[in-house]
Amino acid sequence: MRHTIFRDGVVAGVLGATAVAIWFFIVDMIAGHMLNTPAGLGKGLLNLFGPGLGERMGVAVFAYTVFHYVAFILVGLLASVIVHWAERQPSVLAGAFILFVAVEIGFYAWSSILSPFLGALSWLQVSVGNLIAALVMGVYLWKSHPALGHELDMALSGDDAG
């Protein structure tokens, strides 16, 4: 099967978003508050557009779910562009790896800083969800592009001609 940037990005994004959704479903189930996380995040998201918009749980969950999947698909598309670019220019992987680590550190820092505003959702739960999504998306792209291992070795060794 031919892997296009768009296909890889959408599949990676949907897989990442679904992994996070399952993670939060498990967290909410253990806490005994089903759909609490998407409802709370959806309410916060809708309240950005006006107070009271997110009062109905179903509307809040739906709005957050749409936002969540669109955001992850956009991230998946970016990751797919990098992977496809790296097939032609392996050194891109070294830069992408550094960028990924920097973004993850920034994400964890912001999650920690914003933790008082997350309510019952802790920064650790958000961070674990983010890590799960990154792993799921990365494994999908890695398995879909088996030459990435060799390309990463070339990028890290500084041998793009290899």
C-alpha positions as CSV (number, residue, x, y, z in Angstrom):
1,M,0.0,0.0,0.0
2,R,1.3,3.4,-0.9
3,H,1.8,5.8,2.0
4,T,1.0,9.4,1.1
5,I,1.7,12.3,3.4
6,F,-2.1,12.9,3.8
7,R,-2.9,9.2,4.5
8,D,-0.1,8.7,7.0
9,G,-0.9,12.0,8.8
10,V,-4.6,11.3,9.1
11,V,-4.0,7.7,10.3
12,A,-1.3,8.7,12.7
13,G,-3.5,11.5,14.1
14,V,-6.6,9.3,14.5
15,L,-4.5,6.7,16.2
16,G,-3.0,9.3,18.6
17,A,-6.3,10.9,19.4
18,T,-7.9,7.5,20.0
19,A,-5.1,6.4,22.3
20,V,-5.5,9.6,24.4
21,A,-9.3,9.2,24.4
22,I,-8.9,5.6,25.6
23,W,-6.4,6.7,28.3
24,F,-8.8,9.4,29.6
25,F,-11.7,6.9,29.4
26,I,-9.7,4.6,31.7
27,V,-8.7,7.4,34.1
28,D,-12.4,8.6,34.3
29,M,-13.6,5.0,34.8
30,I,-11.2,4.4,37.6
31,A,-12.3,7.7,39.2
32,G,-15.9,6.7,38.8
33,H,-16.8,9.8,36.6
34,M,-17.4,8.6,33.1
35,L,-16.6,11.1,30.4
36,N,-15.6,13.7,33.0
37,T,-12.4,14.6,31.2
38,P,-13.8,15.3,27.7
39,A,-16.8,17.1,29.3
40,G,-14.6,19.3,31.4
41,L,-12.2,20.1,28.6
42,G,-15.1,20.6,26.2
43,K,-16.7,23.0,28.6
44,G,-13.5,24.9,28.9
45,L,-13.1,25.0,25.1
46,L,-16.6,26.2,24.5
47,N,-16.4,28.8,27.3
48,L,-13.7,30.5,25.2
49,F,-16.4,31.4,22.8
50,G,-18.9,32.6,25.4
51,P,-20.0,31.7,28.9
52,G,-22.5,29.0,29.2
53,L,-21.9,27.4,25.8
54,G,-20.6,24.2,27.3
55,E,-23.2,23.7,30.0
56,R,-24.7,20.6,28.3
57,M,-22.5,17.6,28.8
58,G,-23.2,16.0,25.4
59,V,-22.4,19.2,23.6
60,A,-19.2,19.7,25.5
61,V,-18.1,16.1,24.9
62,F,-18.9,16.4,21.2
63,A,-17.1,19.7,20.8
64,Y,-14.0,18.6,22.6
65,T,-13.9,15.3,20.6
66,V,-14.1,17.1,17.3
67,F,-11.4,19.6,18.4
68,H,-9.3,16.7,19.8
69,Y,-9.3,14.7,16.6
70,V,-8.7,17.7,14.4
71,A,-5.7,18.8,16.5
72,F,-4.2,15.3,16.5
73,I,-4.7,15.0,12.7
74,L,-2.9,18.3,12.2
75,V,0.0,17.0,14.4
76,G,-0.1,13.7,12.5
77,L,0.2,15.6,9.2
78,L,3.2,17.5,10.5
79,A,4.8,14.2,11.6
80,S,4.0,12.7,8.3
81,V,5.6,15.6,6.4
82,I,8.8,15.1,8.4
83,V,8.9,11.4,7.8
84,H,8.3,11.7,4.1
85,W,10.9,14.5,3.9
86,A,13.4,12.4,5.8
87,E,13.1,9.7,3.2
88,R,14.8,12.1,0.8
89,Q,16.9,14.0,3.4
90,P,17.8,11.8,6.4
91,S,19.3,14.7,8.4
92,V,15.8,16.0,8.9
93,L,15.3,13.2,11.4
94,A,18.0,14.5,13.7
95,G,16.4,18.0,13.7
96,A,12.9,16.5,14.1
97,F,14.1,14.4,17.1
98,I,15.5,17.5,18.8
99,L,12.3,19.4,18.0
100,F,10.2,16.6,19.4
101,V,12.2,16.4,22.7
102,A,12.0,20.2,23.1
103,V,8.2,20.2,22.4
104,E,7.6,17.4,24.8
105,I,9.6,19.2,27.6
106,G,7.6,22.4,26.8
107,F,4.3,20.4,26.9
108,Y,5.1,18.9,30.3
109,A,6.1,22.3,31.6
110,W,2.9,24.0,30.4
111,S,0.8,21.1,31.7
112,S,2.5,21.5,35.1
113,I,2.0,25.3,35.1
114,L,-1.6,25.0,34.0
115,S,-2.4,22.2,36.4
116,P,-4.4,24.5,38.8
117,F,-6.8,25.2,35.9
118,L,-7.2,21.6,34.8
119,G,-9.5,20.8,37.7
120,A,-9.7,17.1,38.6
121,L,-7.4,16.4,35.6
122,S,-3.8,16.3,36.8
123,W,-0.8,17.4,34.8
124,L,0.5,13.9,35.2
125,Q,-2.6,12.4,33.5
126,V,-2.3,14.8,30.6
127,S,1.4,14.1,30.3
128,V,0.9,10.4,30.3
129,G,-1.8,10.7,27.6
130,N,0.5,12.8,25.5
131,L,3.3,10.3,25.9
132,I,1.0,7.4,24.9
133,A,-0.2,9.4,21.8
134,A,3.4,10.1,20.8
135,L,4.4,6.5,21.1
136,V,1.3,5.2,19.2
137,M,1.8,7.7,16.4
138,G,5.6,7.1,16.3
139,V,5.2,3.3,16.1
140,Y,2.7,3.6,13.3
141,L,5.0,5.9,11.3
142,W,8.0,3.7,12.1
143,K,6.2,0.5,11.0
144,S,4.8,2.2,7.9
145,H,8.3,3.4,6.8
146,P,10.7,0.6,7.6
147,A,13.7,2.5,6.2
148,L,13.4,5.1,9.0
149,G,15.8,3.1,11.2
150,H,18.5,3.3,8.6
151,E,17.8,6.9,7.9
152,L,17.9,7.8,11.6
153,D,21.3,6.0,11.9
154,M,22.6,8.0,8.9
155,A,21.2,11.3,10.3
156,L,22.7,10.7,13.8
157,S,26.0,9.7,12.3
158,G,26.1,12.8,10.0
159,D,26.2,10.6,6.9
160,D,23.4,11.7,4.6
161,A,25.1,10.2,1.5
162,G,24.9,6.6,3.0
